[in-house]
Amino acid sequence: MDTFADRGRVDRAPFAGRNRELDRLDALSRGQHGGAGPAAVDVTGEPGIGKTRLLAEFAVRAGRRGATVLRGRADATTPDTTPFQPFVDAFADLDHRDRATAPDLAGVAELVERGGPVRRVAGAVERIAAPGLVLVLDDLHAADPASVALVDHLLRHPPKAPVLLVLARRERQTPPALASVLARADDTGALARLTLAPLTPEDCAGGLGTGLPPGAAREIHAASRGNPLYYRALALTRTRREQAPGTGPVAALLDELAPLRPAERAAVEAVAVLGDRATPELLAAVTRDGPGAAAGAPGHVTSSCPTGPEAVGQALREPVRRDLVRAGPDDRVLALRHPALAELLLGALDPWRRRELHRRAAAALAGAGAPVTERAPHLVRAATAWDPATAAELAEAAERIAAADPARAADWLCVVLDLLPDAPAHHATRRELTLRRARALGSAGRVAESRDLLHHLIDGGHGAEEGPEEAELRTSAVLLCAFMERHLGRYPEADALLRRELERTPGPRPDLRTWLVVEWGCRALFAARYPEVRPVVVENLDEARRRRDEAGTAEVLTLAALGEAYEGETGAARAHAAEAAALTDAFTDGRLAGHAESLVRLGWSEVFLERYGTAERHTTRGIAMARRAGRPFALSQLLLCSAYVHLLTGRVGTALDRAEESLAVARTLGGAELIGFSRAIRATVLLHARPLGDPEAPADAEEAAATVGTAEGWWATQARCMLAHALPLDQDPHRVREVLVRAGGDRNLSRLQPSLRPGYLEVLTGAALASGDLPEAERVARRALAEAEPLGLPVQRGAAHRAWGRVLAARGEPAAAARAFTEAARDSTRSGAVLREAQSLLLAAPQLQASGEGSQAAALWRRGRRLAAEGGARMLVDVADRTRPAPPRGDGTGGRLAVLTPREREISALVAEGLTNQAMADRLCLSPRTVESHVARVYRKTGVETRAALASLVVRDGTVAGQSLRG
């Protein structure tokens, strides 16, 4: 019996993310045919969520099992005088042959078609024979009263015959009579509920067959809210506009508007165009005919349009009843049932009708006193010709929204520029708007577009003929373009632009010259060539001070502080940073918003000078300011700086959060070096946040180094150094050394930042020791000590002491090694570097234990582990657990095995040899149970939990195996 009219459609239409619901329907169907389970299933969900598609798949699956499946659909357009309409529709699938071979079904069909009494129809259903019937009724919210009464009877008196009702409906459109019927059946257990939830992004991207790129798929999933019908419709309209709106899912959605009268449709269109400002008053203004109405245009509504709030309310009654329009949470604003419906509806209108609606919406919002940022989206869509007033409003809106949404600001300015006449009278306006658009594009992460626009702007100047205003605009364009070139890692190009502007005659204004020098210095700093610009920086600092230009002075001071800190001139760097901090702290947030990059330089200067408290204070303020002012480049770097401070000061969880956010911002901005450096910082934090030996941090560090490629700037070099830090020393020390030497230029790491070099020399020392080259390790450690001393930086001095302590430990001098590690811990404490303090203490504890200072070793170990645990440094906690000193013995003998009895030591040695309990019992002439007891006591005394751990303890006799602690 063919009970499904379009079997092929089930195979063609996408079916995604509903396997669990399909399995449940299967289970309920099998249970009902087995004489158990509810009599009906109630499938609910938002329009478009996939109820019909799920029932179609279920119908085919049930039919393949041998059940008779009939499908009907309630039709709201059918007059209420037609009783049992969805049942009649279902039984229409029975042809004359089917009725002849299945008289039980034919009897039910005849009764519903004649509109027989409910009891007689129910009685006929009771007589249905095996293999049974699955009756699928879709859109039941539109069912006639007789159908509701029949469903009610079948649920109150479930038939003993193998019959399962599967009902699908829209919750919000369900009339009270039907809702009460289903609620009572649910209470009695005669009804099973199945509510369809939105699909996940993975289900939509993988199962709906749209073939979208990952980014577009995520955007469309967010816009569709996981609704498969809206997802498919949006994918179609956004990627293949030539097929919309009369194709597939778009047509299915727009078909719901077909029964509406002109006034009702006009009201729905007004709701769509006004969005979240669809109040009755504004709706009346948009739907009212005005002098600008496109009379006679296709799709335009004239005399039938509502003309006031009351008339609008009347026109919206039917759309509300059909659940096309819903009231907002506060009942003041109306909205379409799904946000995507507005996009689809407006996209299907004729262009002139759409522009007219937006023009009216802009006028209505202006009349209501709405801000220009709310009017701008409508002005953009309504504008077709140059209008100075519209252009001024769009420019103002772009200025206001640039901080929060620079991409939209750039788009609005693009519309103005496209409409701006290409005439000499408008050249100055065009150049100014182009500069503003380039700035917005850069903030939106479209750096290459911004750079190209700026090059066009710079090349479009008039040379010697340009006046002061044009010259100032050109200098601003050069500054912004050099910044973009630097962000893209194009340091020579940035240098050439800035040099040419600085050498121009007549030169730029003094304050603009200061900004040019600062950007030129930043270019040199990021290219690791600060000494080349130091004299010019000093000269401009003096000039800014003479002019009493506080903002310019602070800009130059932060550049000088960072440059000198980078080069290891810590005395000069401290003086510059202190003066810059005093000026910066006096600025208001509004004034500081224009100097976000200066705050970045100040924060990193203070990090390099190991003033972590002031660095945290300035980065915290800068992050809040950068968020408000829309400074994404500064935000990304301030977050990185903050992450590094939180890591060193023992707040690993917060550090990871900041690093993750910084990387997310960097990805929107692009730029290989920024993304690579952000990945590297995240990998460094992740190394400490994850368990010892976790592979994710080294993998992330490898990806960071690959991201920067062959770049040689400061960010790229640091990314490679952090890769060396993340690689496990015990697995490939030669790779660690190779990475560091490549980044540092030679075996002394001469090319690396002097103020951080001792820390990297510590890693290089560890690599030499792990590869068995003690003389090289000693040479590198001595160099670290020599370079750290003149810096006057406690954390770097501590790194040098740790490097020397490792050498002493390898030479078999545990007491001297313990002193070096303890000194490193004291250095770290002075700077508040909690993570480095914990690391140093955990290195000192085993050396003290080996030198016979068991009590002191235990005290240092406890403090080191506590600091690591409180700071969320899981890697250091794991190292601590592997190096736990044994309880001290009365005779002064150290080691965790020292607490064992002679027999227990003998048992431990045999475990290390790999003997089983039975083999040990045979060798020692003991019973296996006795050996088992000895092993248990050894576990308890030494703190190990497995035979492998005990064997490792015996072999190393209290020393640490595996990855060593590193800087």
DAQUIMO-V293248 format. One record per residue. PHI is phi in whole degrees, -180 to 180 (* if undefined). Layout:
phi=(PHI/PHI)
This chain:
phi=(*/-84/-111/-138/-70/-137/-61/-63/-64/-62/-76/-89/-72/-64/-130/-134/69/-121/-64/-65/-66/-64/-64/-69/-61/-59/-64/-65/-65/-65/-65/-67/-71/-91/89/-132/94/-70/-83/-150/-124/-107/-100/-126/162/-63/-56/87/-74/114/-64/-62/-66/-65/-66/-65/-67/-64/-61/-67/-65/-66/-64/-69/-83/106/-75/-85/-118/-119/-123/-134/-140/-73/-121/-68/-82/-78/-58/-61/-73/-90/-77/55/-56/-65/-69/-59/-64/-69/-75/-66/-69/-83/-88/-62/-67/-63/-68/-72/-88/-131/-62/-64/-69/-61/-65/-65/-59/-65/-66/-70/-69/-87/71/-67/-60/-59/-63/-68/-63/-64/-64/-66/-63/-61/-92/-66/-98/-61/-80/99/-134/-109/-107/-101/-119/-96/53/-66/-62/-99/-70/-76/-59/-64/-65/-62/-64/-67/-61/-60/-64/-66/-82/-79/-127/-56/-65/-78/-70/-75/-126/-125/-91/-118/-109/-126/-158/-98/-59/-71/-101/-75/-69/-57/-61/-68/-60/-70/-59/-69/-63/-64/-65/-65/-65/-87/88/-80/-131/-105/-97/-143/-104/-88/-91/-60/-79/-77/-57/-67/-63/-67/-67/-91/-111/-94/66/-91/64/-82/-61/-55/-63/-65/-63/-65/-64/-70/-63/-63/-68/-84/57/77/-85/-62/-67/-68/-60/-66/-66/-67/-60/-71/-72/-85/-115/-136/-64/-68/-95/-98/-98/-89/-119/46/-63/-65/-62/-63/-74/-72/-63/-68/-86/-58/-73/-71/-76/-55/-65/-68/-66/-60/-66/-65/-62/-65/-61/-64/-76/-82/62/-81/-114/-82/-88/-56/-66/-70/-62/-63/-67/-75/-83/-72/-67/-129/-64/-94/-65/-84/-60/82/-70/-58/83/-85/-105/-116/-66/-87/-72/-67/-120/-161/-55/-67/-65/-63/-60/-65/-68/-90/-61/-69/-59/-69/-61/-83/61/-85/-125/-130/-81/-73/-59/-100/64/-93/-121/-102/-150/-68/-64/-142/-57/-69/-64/-63/-61/-70/-67/-67/-67/-87/-75/-63/-55/-68/-67/-62/-63/-64/-61/-67/-62/-66/-63/-62/-66/-65/-66/-63/-63/-87/79/-70/-64/-63/-67/-84/-82/-57/-58/-78/-62/-61/-81/-95/-74/-130/-146/-65/-143/-57/-66/-63/-61/-64/-67/-67/-64/-65/-63/-62/-64/-71/-96/-58/-68/-86/-145/-65/-64/-67/-59/-63/-66/-64/-66/-63/-61/-62/-65/-65/-89/-66/-62/-87/-134/-54/-64/-108/-62/-63/-63/-61/-66/-65/-68/-64/-63/-65/-67/-61/-65/-66/-61/-62/-65/-84/90/-94/-67/-62/-62/-61/-61/-63/-65/-68/-61/-63/-67/-65/-70/-86/-69/-109/60/-67/-84/-73/-85/-59/-67/-67/-64/-65/-66/-63/-62/-62/-66/-63/-59/-67/-66/-62/-62/-66/-61/-63/-63/-82/79/-98/-66/-61/-65/-62/-61/-64/-60/-70/-61/-62/-71/-68/-90/-67/-122/-69/-73/-70/-53/-55/-68/-69/-62/-59/-63/-63/-65/-63/-65/-63/-66/-64/-59/-66/-65/-70/-90/61/-136/-63/-54/-66/-107/-55/-61/-68/-64/-63/-61/-71/-64/-63/-64/-64/-65/-63/-78/57/-89/-64/-65/-65/-63/-63/-60/-70/-61/-67/-65/-64/-62/-68/-63/-70/-64/-60/-80/87/-86/-70/-63/-64/-62/-62/-64/-64/-65/-64/-67/-64/-64/-63/-69/-64/-63/-84/-77/-75/-61/-63/-72/-69/-59/-83/-132/-63/-64/-63/-68/-61/-64/-64/-61/-68/-59/-68/-65/-65/-87/63/-100/-69/-65/-70/-62/-65/-63/-73/-70/-62/-65/-66/-62/-63/-66/-64/-64/-67/-88/68/-113/-66/-63/-66/-60/-59/-76/-66/-64/-63/-61/-63/-61/-66/-63/-64/-64/-65/-91/81/-130/-69/-60/-65/-59/-67/-60/-65/-65/-63/-66/-60/-64/-63/-65/-60/-64/-70/-85/77/97/-61/-69/-64/-65/-63/-65/-64/-61/-66/-62/-60/-64/-64/-66/-62/-56/-85/-80/-97/-62/-58/87/-62/-81/-67/-63/-60/-64/-65/-65/-61/-65/-63/-65/-67/-64/-75/61/-97/-60/-121/-73/-63/-60/-64/-63/-65/-62/-69/-63/-71/-63/-61/-66/-86/-70/-69/-63/-73/-93/-151/-64/-66/-66/-59/-64/-61/-63/-66/-65/-65/-68/-87/90/-160/-74/-98/56/-64/-84/-81/-57/-57/-75/-117/-62/-56/-64/-75/-66/-62/-63/-64/-62/-61/-65/-65/-66/-66/-93/84/-104/-63/-58/-66/-61/-65/-62/-66/-65/-64/-66/-61/-62/-67/-79/-75/-60/-71/-68/69/-111/-57/-67/-69/-65/-63/-62/-64/-64/-65/-61/-69/-62/-62/-64/-63/-65/-67/-83/81/-118/-63/-65/-66/-62/-62/-63/-65/-67/-65/-64/-62/-64/-64/-60/-64/-62/-63/-96/78/-84/-62/-63/-69/-63/-60/-61/-66/-64/-69/-75/-72/-58/-64/-71/-64/-60/-68/-91/93/-98/-64/-66/-66/-60/-64/-66/-67/-63/-62/-67/-62/-67/-64/-61/-66/-66/-66/-87/77/-89/-61/-61/-69/-62/-64/-62/-61/-65/-85/-118/-60/-67/-73/-58/-66/-95/-63/-87/85/-72/-92/97/-72/-79/-69/-82/-86/-75/-54/-64/-67/-65/-63/-60/-60/-64/-69/-61/-63/-76/97/-74/-81/-61/-64/-64/-67/-62/-65/-69/-95/58/-120/-80/-57/-64/-65/-61/-61/-66/-61/-61/-62/-67/-64/-57/-65/-74/-92/83/-90/-125/-135/-65/-64/-66/-65/-60/-63/-64/-65/-66/-90/52/97/-93/-94/-101/85/-66/-85/-72/-134/-82)
